[in-house]
Structures are given as structure tokens and as C-alpha cells.
Amino acid sequence: MFSKGLKFNLVAAAYISLCVVFASASFAGARTVKDELGTLTIEGTPTRVVALEYSFVDALASVGVSPVGIADDKKSERVIPAVRKIINEWQSVGMRSQPSLEAIAQLKPDLIIADAERHSAVYEDLKAIAPTLILKSRGETYLENLEAAQIIGVALNKEAQMKVRIAQHKSKMATYKALFSSKDSIQFAVVTDKGMWMHGPASYAGGVISTLGLASPIPGQTEKAYIPTSFEQLLKVNPDWLLLGPYKDHTVVDDWKTNPLYDMLKAAKTEQTVYVSPELWSLNRGMMAAEGIAQNLEQLLIK
């Protein structure tokens, strides 16, 4: 049992940063957390959690919690290895865009964590199954992801543990930042056979790059996280490093390479066009994903 002084400090810190209020004298009692749709009161310690976005799985794994169900797009390999090493096997509940309510209900969850953008329309249906926490995931920034992790920590009755993990994460990122002295601009983009989408400063990957003290070639483009990019636009941006996350074996970049102008790109001239994991850089937003991105950049930039 925590002392009254420590309990007061926990409540004060949570209120200031997240407007999280404990409604019980017991640490394992009812806790009311603020999410994207209002407030949610949770009692006890959830043990059967369903996560409807990869970022939530990262947060759960960060405090040693294994979800019983994940909306993994029916592709378990999309959960990054660092997370899969920690959590137990799970039941797929279908696509992130349209998770199966029946599959979720069959798991008898005591907490569902859902995305504000994707799942607000089915919030009432989810809430009828189990208490549902609605947080930002799709389109979130790096800092918003850390805020969501703190809220998840409180919901799981693991606030103190999550605070420690976030502090460890920030320390790791600061250590990586101290390693980087490169002034080269870094641009990550998702590519398919249909097009390219640069992840700008307002995106999760863009926030990680900035946190590491590295430069963006488009620092002023903060209105959209994901920027549809033509070949002509890429030539204009002309980053020093072009990191590509492919979702298809053949992408538009393969077509662009046949254009003589492609060799005008700085990244092409210096062989600094690199293919990276889209799961790590885009899908699995979270502390472990960010640390994996930092490790990728260390391997590229520290020679």
C-alpha cells in the first residue's frame, strides 16, 4: 500500500499532465481517465485487453501486458518483433478499419482500446461489450503517442510503471540524439504501386526524426501528417536521405528510376536512398517503434 504522500504526488502529477483523477482511496479502485470522447471510469486491474491499433499494443507491451485480441489486419507479422517478443499469442479481431465486433465479444474483454479516427462510429457497440478507451492513434504525433501511453498506463492500473518506462524511453532517445551530428535532411515516405506519401514533421516518424535532432527537408509543411508526393514534388524536396517504406514489391519509385531526372536526386547520387520497414516506421507507432527507428538511423548515420 502506498503512503498518503506518494499517493498525493501520483494524483497531482496525473492531473497536471493528463487530467486523470483517482476516484478511490485504493490504488486498485476506480480510476476516471479522460479520453477523446469524454471520460471513462475503470475499476480494478484489466486482464483481458483488446487493442484495435498497433500503437496501443506497443503501449501494453511496454508495461508487460499481453492483449488477448488485436486488430492486426489478419497479418500477425505486422506487429514489430520487439513487441512480439514480449507479448503472448493473441486472437486476431480482424482489420483495424473494421474490427469484428463478434470476435471482440467472444474474447470477453474487460477493456477495449480503440482509435478516435477509426472507431468513434462504433463506440457505442464497443462500449456495449466492455469499457472502451478512445484515444488518438492514426495520424497522431510522437508526443501525442507518449500522452496516450500515460493514459493507458492509468487505465491498466500501471501508472507508476508506465511513468518509469516513458522516462527510460526519453533517456534512450536523448542518448541517440547525442550521437547524431549530421546536418543531412532525412525524409521518410511510404510507397506503393499507386504513389508516394511523405511523412512530414506533423507525422509520427517526422516527430521522431525531430526529437533526435535531425533535419527535415520540409520543416514548414506541418498542416498534414501524410503528404501525397509526385515525382516532380520529390525532385523539389530533394532530401539528402530518402527512406522508403514499401507496401508493395513494385512501387512507383521503381518506375521513377527509369526517368533520367531521377539521378538528379541527392539521395540517388550519394546512394542514400534506403528501404526500411514500413511496420517499424509507420504502422507500429510507440516507444519500442521509436527506439527501433533511432537504431535504424544510428546504423545509417554513424559510420
TORSELO-679215 format. One record per residue (C-alpha): y, x, z; chain; residue number from 0. Coordinates in steps of 0.02 Angstrom, whole numbers, plus 32768, in hexadecimal, padded with zeros to 4 digits. Each point is the difference from the previous one (the first is absolute). Example, Ala and Ser with C-alpha at 12.3 -4.5 7.8 and 13.67 -1.06 7.14 Angstrom:
2
7F1F|8267|8186|A|0
80AC|8045|7FDF|A|1
//
This chain:
303
8000|8000|8000|A|0
80AB|8043|7FCF|A|1
8089|8018|8082|A|2
8093|7F89|7FFE|A|3
8073|808D|7FC7|A|4
7F93|802E|7F6C|A|5
7FE9|7F4A|7FD3|A|6
80BC|7FE6|8000|A|7
801A|8097|7F90|A|8
7F7F|7FC1|7F83|A|9
8053|7F55|7FFA|A|10
80AE|804A|7FED|A|11
7FCC|8076|7F74|A|12
7FA5|7F77|7FA2|A|13
8092|7F87|8010|A|14
807F|807C|7FC0|A|15
7F9A|8038|7F6A|A|16
7F9D|7F66|7FD1|A|17
803A|7F6B|8067|A|18
7F52|7FFA|804A|A|19
7FF3|7FA6|80A6|A|20
7F71|7FFB|807A|A|21
7FE8|7F51|8045|A|22
7F87|8030|8089|A|23
7FFA|8075|8095|A|24
7F59|803E|7FBE|A|25
7FFE|8082|7F76|A|26
7F6B|7FA5|7FB1|A|27
8054|7F57|8012|A|28
8066|7F9D|7F84|A|29
8076|8063|7F91|A|30
8081|7FB4|7F8C|A|31
802B|8067|7F67|A|32
8081|7FE3|7F7A|A|33
7FC2|7FFE|7F4D|A|34
8048|7FCF|7F56|A|35
7FEB|7F45|801E|A|36
8033|7FF3|80B5|A|37
7F9A|802A|809B|A|38
7F49|8008|802A|A|39
7FB4|7FFA|80AE|A|40
7F5C|805D|8016|A|41
7F91|8000|8099|A|42
7F82|8083|8032|A|43
7FC5|808D|7F90|A|44
7FD0|7FD0|7F4D|A|45
7F55|8043|7FCF|A|46
7FE2|7FA7|7F5A|A|47
8093|8028|7F90|A|48
8010|7FD6|7F48|A|49
807E|8068|7F9C|A|50
8043|7FBC|7F5C|A|51
8058|809F|7FC7|A|52
7FCE|80B8|7FFF|A|53
8098|8034|8065|A|54
7FC1|7F96|8091|A|55
7F56|8055|7FF8|A|56
8057|80A9|8011|A|57
805B|7FC0|809B|A|58
7F5F|7FBD|804C|A|59
7FA3|80A2|7FE0|A|60
8091|8062|804C|A|61
7FD3|7FB8|80AA|A|62
7F44|7FFD|7FE5|A|63
7FEB|7F48|7FD5|A|64
7F83|7FCE|7F79|A|65
802A|7F5F|7FA4|A|66
7F70|7F88|7FE4|A|67
804B|7FCA|7F5A|A|68
8074|804C|7F7E|A|69
804D|7FBA|7F63|A|70
7FCA|809B|7F9F|A|71
8008|7FB8|7F50|A|72
7F41|8008|8004|A|73
800D|80BD|7FEF|A|74
7FD9|8055|80A5|A|75
8028|80AB|7FB6|A|76
80B6|7FCE|7FF8|A|77
800B|801D|80BC|A|78
802C|80B9|800C|A|79
7F7A|8077|8045|A|80
8067|802F|809A|A|81
7FFD|7F49|8036|A|82
7F4B|7FE0|7FCD|A|83
7FC9|8091|8070|A|84
8044|7FA4|8098|A|85
7FD5|7F49|7FE7|A|86
7F57|7FAC|7FFA|A|87
7FBD|7FA1|7F6B|A|88
805D|7F5F|7FDC|A|89
7FEC|7F5E|7FA1|A|90
806A|7FED|7F66|A|91
8067|7F60|8002|A|92
8030|8011|7F4A|A|93
80A2|8028|7FA8|A|94
80A1|802B|8059|A|95
805B|7F88|7F8C|A|96
7F8B|7F70|8029|A|97
7F8B|8022|8093|A|98
7F70|7F89|801D|A|99
8029|7F8B|8090|A|100
7F48|7FD3|800D|A|101
7FCC|80B6|8011|A|102
8087|801C|8083|A|103
7FCA|7F68|8065|A|104
7F49|8036|7FFC|A|105
8030|80A1|8059|A|106
8046|7F9D|8093|A|107
8097|8073|8017|A|108
806D|7FFF|8099|A|109
8092|804D|7F9F|A|110
8033|8000|7F48|A|111
8085|8079|7FC0|A|112
804E|7FC4|7F5E|A|113
8088|8037|7F87|A|114
80A5|7FA3|7FFD|A|115
800F|8005|7F43|A|116
7F4D|7FDA|7FCF|A|117
7FC7|7F8A|8089|A|118
8091|7F9A|8042|A|119
7FCB|7F70|7F8E|A|120
7F57|7FF4|8058|A|121
8041|8025|80AE|A|122
7FD6|7F52|8043|A|123
7F4E|8010|7FBD|A|124
7FEC|80AB|804E|A|125
804B|7FC7|80A5|A|126
7F81|7F73|8006|A|127
7F76|8085|8000|A|128
804A|8079|807E|A|129
80A8|8040|8044|A|130
8056|804D|7F69|A|131
807D|808E|8002|A|132
806F|8004|7F64|A|133
804D|80AA|7FDC|A|134
804D|805C|7F6D|A|135
7F87|8067|7F9B|A|136
8017|7FED|7F45|A|137
80A5|8051|7FD2|A|138
801C|8044|80B0|A|139
805B|80A2|8022|A|140
7FB9|8092|8061|A|141
8067|7FD4|809A|A|142
7FD2|7F48|7FF4|A|143
7F4A|8034|7FFF|A|144
8016|805D|80A4|A|145
8057|7F68|804B|A|146
7F6F|7F91|7FCA|A|147
7F85|807B|804F|A|148
805C|7FF1|80A6|A|149
7FF5|7F43|7FF9|A|150
7F47|8009|7FD5|A|151
7FE7|8073|8096|A|152
8049|7F7C|8074|A|153
7F99|7F75|7FAF|A|154
7F62|8067|801A|A|155
802B|8020|80B7|A|156
800F|80B8|7FD2|A|157
80BC|8019|8006|A|158
7FFC|80A3|8061|A|159
7F77|8048|7F92|A|160
805F|7FD2|7F62|A|161
80A0|804F|8043|A|162
7FA1|80A3|801D|A|163
7FB6|7FFA|7F51|A|164
80AA|7FE0|7FB0|A|165
804B|8091|8062|A|166
7F72|8070|7FC5|A|167
801F|7FC6|7F4E|A|168
80B9|8026|8007|A|169
7FDA|80AC|8045|A|170
7F85|8022|7F72|A|171
807E|7FC9|7F7E|A|172
8086|806E|804E|A|173
7F88|8093|7FF8|A|174
7FE0|7FE0|7F47|A|175
80BB|7FED|7FE0|A|176
8020|80AB|804C|A|177
7F89|804C|7F81|A|178
805E|7FC0|7F68|A|179
8093|8060|7FBA|A|180
7FEF|7FC7|7F4B|A|181
8099|7FB1|7FB0|A|182
7F98|7FB8|7F72|A|183
8009|7F45|7FE8|A|184
7F5F|7F9F|801E|A|185
7FD8|7F5D|7FA8|A|186
7F63|7F98|801D|A|187
7FD3|7F77|7F85|A|188
7F70|7F87|7FEA|A|189
7FBE|7FFB|7F4D|A|190
7F8B|7F8B|7FA3|A|191
7FDB|7FDD|7F4A|A|192
808F|7F81|8008|A|193
808D|806B|8045|A|194
804C|8071|8084|A|195
8053|7FCE|80A3|A|196
8061|8086|805A|A|197
8001|7FEE|80BD|A|198
80B6|801A|802E|A|199
8054|802F|80A4|A|200
7FE9|7F4E|8042|A|201
7F43|8008|7FE9|A|202
7F82|803A|8080|A|203
7FD8|80A1|7FA2|A|204
80B9|801F|7FE4|A|205
801F|7FF0|80BA|A|206
7F77|807C|8028|A|207
8048|807D|7F82|A|208
80AD|7FEC|804F|A|209
7FBB|8011|80B1|A|210
7FB5|80A6|7FCB|A|211
80AB|803D|7FC9|A|212
7FD6|8000|7F47|A|213
8073|7FC7|7F75|A|214
7FF4|7F66|7F92|A|215
803D|8008|7F4B|A|216
8042|7F4E|8014|A|217
8051|7FFE|80AD|A|218
8077|7F73|7FD4|A|219
7F7B|7F86|7FC4|A|220
7FDF|7FA6|80A3|A|221
8006|7F49|7FCC|A|222
7F4A|7FF7|7FCB|A|223
7F69|8057|8048|A|224
7F9F|8001|7F5D|A|225
805E|8026|7F5F|A|226
7FB5|7FD5|7F55|A|227
8019|809D|7F99|A|228
7FFE|801B|7F45|A|229
7FE4|80A9|7FAD|A|230
80BA|800B|7FDB|A|231
802A|7FDE|80B6|A|232
7F86|8084|803A|A|233
8052|807F|7F8E|A|234
80A7|7FD5|804E|A|235
7FBF|800F|80B3|A|236
7FA7|80A3|7FD4|A|237
7FB8|802F|80AC|A|238
7FC8|80B0|802B|A|239
7F5B|7FBB|803E|A|240
7FAF|7F63|7FB8|A|241
7F73|7FBE|806C|A|242
7F99|7F79|7FAC|A|243
7F8F|7F81|8053|A|244
7F91|7FBA|7F75|A|245
7FAD|7F56|800B|A|246
7FAB|8013|7F57|A|247
7FA3|808E|7FAD|A|248
8078|7FF6|7F6C|A|249
80B8|7FE5|8029|A|250
80A4|7FF7|7FA4|A|251
801E|80B6|802E|A|252
7F6E|8031|7F90|A|253
8059|7FA5|7F72|A|254
80A8|8050|802B|A|255
7FB4|80AD|7FFA|A|256
7FEB|7FED|7F44|A|257
80BD|7FEF|7FEF|A|258
8054|80A8|7FDA|A|259
8089|7FD3|807C|A|260
7F82|8000|808F|A|261
8009|80BE|8008|A|262
80B9|7FF1|802A|A|263
7FD1|7FC3|80AD|A|264
8019|8088|8083|A|265
7F5B|7FCF|8052|A|266
7FA6|8016|7F5A|A|267
8050|80AA|7FDD|A|268
7FD1|8044|80AB|A|269
7F57|7FA9|800C|A|270
803D|7F9E|8096|A|271
7FBA|7F59|7FC9|A|272
7F77|7FDD|807E|A|273
7F87|7F6F|8014|A|274
7FEE|7FC3|80B3|A|275
7FA1|7F74|8056|A|276
8058|7F58|7FEB|A|277
7F9F|7FC2|8098|A|278
804E|8088|806B|A|279
80AE|7FFD|7FB5|A|280
8017|7F45|7FE4|A|281
7F7C|7F89|8043|A|282
7FD8|8042|80AE|A|283
80AB|8008|804E|A|284
7FF2|803D|80B2|A|285
8007|8098|8071|A|286
7F5E|804B|7FC2|A|287
8033|7FE1|7F4C|A|288
80AA|8053|801D|A|289
7FAC|8097|804F|A|290
7F8D|8009|7F69|A|291
8097|7FFC|7F8B|A|292
8051|808C|8064|A|293
7F60|8066|7FF1|A|294
7FFE|7FE2|7F43|A|295
80B3|803E|7FF4|A|296
7FDA|8099|8069|A|297
7F74|802E|7F88|A|298
8076|7FEC|7F6B|A|299
809E|804F|8043|A|300
7FC6|808A|8075|A|301
7FBB|808E|7F98|A|302
//
